[in-house]
Amino acid sequence: MSQNIAENLGAVLSAIRQAERAAGRPEGSVRLLAVSKFHPAAAVVSAIRAGQLLFGENRVQEAHSKFAPLLAEFPQAELHIIGQLQRNKVRKAAEIASCIESVDRIELIEELEKQCARLGKTVRILFEYHTGEASKSGFLSSDALAQAAAYCGSGAAPHVIPAGFMTMAPFTDDRAAVRNSFRTMRKTAEEIRRRFPQMSLETLSMGMSNDFVTAVEEGSTEVRIGTAIFGEREAFGNEEAL
Ligand SMILES: *Cc1c(COP(=O)(O)O)cnc(C)c1O
C-alpha cells in the first residue's frame, strides 16, 4: 500500500464510486468516513488537505486530545465516535463529535441528552446493531432497537437526533457470513423505519477496509475505512488489545 495518504484516499474513493456503479446505485450515495484511530494528527491533516472532512475515532480520550485542536483549526472537518462508549466519557464525546455511531443502550441516550443540553448543542446518533460476533457491542434484537427508537420518538431527548444504524460484520474470510450480516442490518433498518415513519433514519454505516464493497452492494450509505487510507495500525492498536 502507498505511504501517501492522498493517494490512498483517491484509490478508496474510486473503489467506492466503482462499487456504487456496479451495484446500480447513484454516484455519491455512499459517504467515506476516514478512521484515524491510532494515527497521529499529522495524518489527519494530510487527509484534510486532500479533501477528506469526515473522520471517525473509537476511543474518546484519544479522539478528544487529537481532534479538539484539529477542529479548532479546521472547523469544516467533522468527527464521529464509532467505538463503545462508557457513560463517564459521554461528556467529552459530546464536546467534539457531531455523531455517535455506537449507541447501544438507552442509558447512553439519556446521558447524551443531559450533556448536549448543557453544551447547548445537538448530536446525531446511529443505533448500533449486533449482527456478527466480531463486535462486542450493539443492540441484540430488533425489539431492543425499536425500544431505543421509541424512547427518542417520545421526545425525551430533544438534543439527540437519531439518523440511522451502524453495524460491524464478523472478521472472517467467509464472504457469505459478511454479506449476511450487512443484509440483516439493512432488513432490520427497513423494519424499524416502517415502525417509526416520522423519524429520518436514512444512514446505514457499514463496511470497513476489507468488506466495504460487499457493504455497498448491500445498501451501505457510509463506509468506515482506516487501514486502506492510513496504513496498518501499530500493534498496540489491535482491537484485541483494547
Ligand atoms: C477500526 C474501525 C474501523 C476501520 O477499520 P479498518 O479495517 O482499518 O478499515 C471501522 N469501524 C470501526 C467500528 C472500527 O473500530
The ligand as an SDF file (V2000), in Angstrom:
LIG
                    3D

 15 15  0  0  0  0  0  0  0  0999 V2000
  -11.2110    0.4490   13.2990 C   0  0  0  0  0  0  0  0  0  0  0  0
  -12.6250    0.5090   12.8810 C   0  0  0  0  0  0  0  0  0  0  0  0
  -12.9670    0.6620   11.5180 C   0  0  0  0  0  0  0  0  0  0  0  0
  -11.9430    0.7270   10.3970 C   0  0  0  0  0  0  0  0  0  0  0  0
  -11.3020   -0.4900   10.2320 O   0  0  0  0  0  0  0  0  0  0  0  0
  -10.2730   -0.7850    9.0210 P   0  0  0  0  0  0  0  0  0  0  0  0
  -10.2990   -2.2520    8.8870 O   0  0  0  0  0  0  0  0  0  0  0  0
   -8.9600   -0.2420    9.4420 O   0  0  0  0  0  0  0  0  0  0  0  0
  -10.7950   -0.0820    7.8110 O   0  0  0  0  0  0  0  0  0  0  0  0
  -14.3120    0.7550   11.2050 C   0  0  0  0  0  0  0  0  0  0  0  0
  -15.2770    0.6920   12.1560 N   0  0  0  0  0  0  0  0  0  0  0  0
  -14.9870    0.5490   13.4600 C   0  0  0  0  0  0  0  0  0  0  0  0
  -16.0990    0.4900   14.4390 C   0  0  0  0  0  0  0  0  0  0  0  0
  -13.6640    0.4550   13.8640 C   0  0  0  0  0  0  0  0  0  0  0  0
  -13.3790    0.3060   15.1770 O   0  0  0  0  0  0  0  0  0  0  0  0
  1  2  1  0
  2  3  1  0
  2 14  2  0
  3  4  1  0
  3 10  2  0
  4  5  1  0
  5  6  1  0
  6  7  2  0
  6  8  1  0
  6  9  1  0
 10 11  1  0
 11 12  2  0
 12 13  1  0
 12 14  1  0
 14 15  1  0
M  END
$$$$
